[in-house]
Amino acid sequence: MTYMTYMNEVVKMKVFDTPLKGTAKTAVNENNTAKAVKSGSLDVFATPMMIALIEEATCSACAPLLDENETTVGTKINVSHDKPSKLGSKITAYAELNKVDKRQLTFSVYSEDDNGNIIGKGTVERFVVLSDKFMKKVNG
């Protein structure tokens, strides 16, 4: 446990350490295609849906270390979508925490299809926050 200043208040937060890993899975269907989410006109796995799956994997990786009132929020995404995936493909996203800077967490991420082809890769940054204080700030 460590103590940090958060929104002008000293709070306890767990110390994050590497390596933490997480995964998330989905199947390409009519609801997560580029055509369905309006990020394109084709029935292939949508880039925004791949990024959402990757973010789910990052959340899965760090969830066991969060206290009850803590969560993480995405702050930076640098991901390429390198290969299309057809309807029916099974997609798995992988995340590994590889850098911790106070409350900033940086993950290496990639997604692959059911044939083992890497369809996207990159990095994601998330920030540890206290849920109630964060929402109080959001809601003014």
C-alpha positions in Angstrom: 0.0 0.0 0.0 1.2 3.5 -0.8 -0.2 6.9 -0.1 -0.7 9.5 -2.9 -2.4 12.9 -3.3 -5.5 12.6 -5.4 -7.7 15.7 -5.9 -6.1 17.5 -3.0 -6.6 14.6 -0.6 -4.1 12.0 0.6 -5.4 8.5 -0.2 -4.3 4.9 0.1 -3.7 3.1 -3.2 -2.1 -0.3 -4.0 1.2 -0.5 -5.7 0.9 -2.0 -9.2 3.6 -4.1 -10.5 4.4 -6.1 -13.6 3.6 -8.5 -15.1 -0.1 -8.5 -15.1 -1.9 -10.1 -18.0 -5.5 -10.1 -19.2 -7.6 -11.5 -22.0 -11.0 -10.8 -23.6 -12.9 -12.8 -26.3 -15.6 -12.3 -28.8 -16.9 -13.6 -32.1 -17.4 -11.5 -35.1 -21.2 -11.1 -35.7 -23.6 -8.7 -37.3 -23.5 -6.4 -34.3 -19.7 -5.7 -34.2 -18.9 -5.2 -37.9 -17.6 -2.0 -39.4 -21.0 -1.8 -41.3 -23.0 -2.1 -38.1 -21.1 0.4 -36.0 -20.7 2.8 -38.9 -16.9 2.8 -39.0 -17.0 1.5 -42.5 -19.3 -0.3 -45.0 -18.1 -3.9 -44.8 -19.1 -6.9 -42.8 -15.7 -7.3 -41.1 -14.7 -6.9 -37.5 -14.8 -3.2 -36.7 -11.7 -1.3 -35.5 -13.7 0.4 -32.7 -14.9 -3.0 -31.5 -11.3 -4.4 -31.6 -10.2 -1.5 -29.5 -13.0 -2.0 -27.0 -12.0 -5.7 -26.7 -8.4 -4.7 -26.1 -9.5 -2.2 -23.4 -11.6 -5.0 -21.8 -8.4 -7.1 -21.7 -6.5 -4.3 -20.0 -9.2 -3.9 -17.4 -9.1 -7.7 -16.8 -5.4 -7.5 -16.3 -5.5 -5.0 -13.5 -8.9 -5.7 -11.9 -7.6 -8.1 -9.2 -5.4 -5.4 -7.7 -8.0 -2.7 -7.5 -9.6 -1.8 -4.2 -13.4 -1.6 -4.1 -13.6 2.1 -4.9 -10.9 2.1 -7.5 -11.1 1.7 -11.3 -9.1 2.6 -14.3 -9.9 4.9 -17.1 -8.4 4.8 -20.6 -6.2 7.8 -21.4 -4.2 6.9 -24.5 -4.6 4.3 -27.3 -2.0 3.6 -30.0 -3.2 0.5 -31.9 -3.0 -0.6 -35.5 -5.7 -2.8 -37.1 -3.6 -4.9 -39.5 -5.8 -7.7 -40.8 -9.6 -8.0 -41.4 -11.7 -10.7 -39.7 -14.8 -12.2 -41.3 -18.2 -13.0 -39.8 -17.9 -16.0 -37.5 -14.2 -15.5 -36.6 -13.3 -15.8 -33.0 -11.2 -12.9 -31.7 -9.0 -12.8 -28.5 -7.4 -9.7 -27.2 -4.3 -9.9 -24.9 -2.9 -7.2 -22.6 0.2 -7.2 -20.5 1.1 -4.5 -18.0 4.7 -3.5 -18.8 5.1 -0.1 -17.2 3.9 1.6 -14.0 4.4 5.3 -13.3 2.5 6.1 -10.1 -1.1 5.7 -11.2 -0.4 5.5 -14.9 -0.4 2.0 -16.3 1.0 1.1 -19.8 0.0 -2.1 -21.5 1.3 -3.9 -24.6 -1.7 -5.3 -26.4 -2.6 -7.4 -29.4 -5.5 -9.2 -30.9 -5.6 -12.4 -32.8 -8.1 -14.5 -34.7 -8.9 -18.1 -34.3 -6.2 -19.0 -36.8 -3.5 -17.4 -34.7 -3.2 -14.4 -37.0 -2.4 -11.2 -35.2 -5.0 -8.7 -36.4 -4.0 -5.7 -34.4 -1.3 -4.5 -31.9 0.0 -1.6 -30.0 -0.1 0.1 -26.5 -2.8 1.3 -24.2 -2.4 3.6 -21.2 -4.9 3.6 -18.3 -5.0 5.7 -15.1 -6.0 4.5 -11.7 -8.8 6.6 -10.1 -11.1 6.6 -7.2 -14.6 6.0 -8.7 -16.6 8.3 -6.5 -14.2 11.2 -6.7 -13.8 10.8 -10.4 -17.6 10.8 -11.0 -18.0 13.7 -8.6 -15.6 15.7 -10.8 -17.4 14.6 -14.0 -20.8 15.5 -12.7 -19.6 18.9 -11.3 
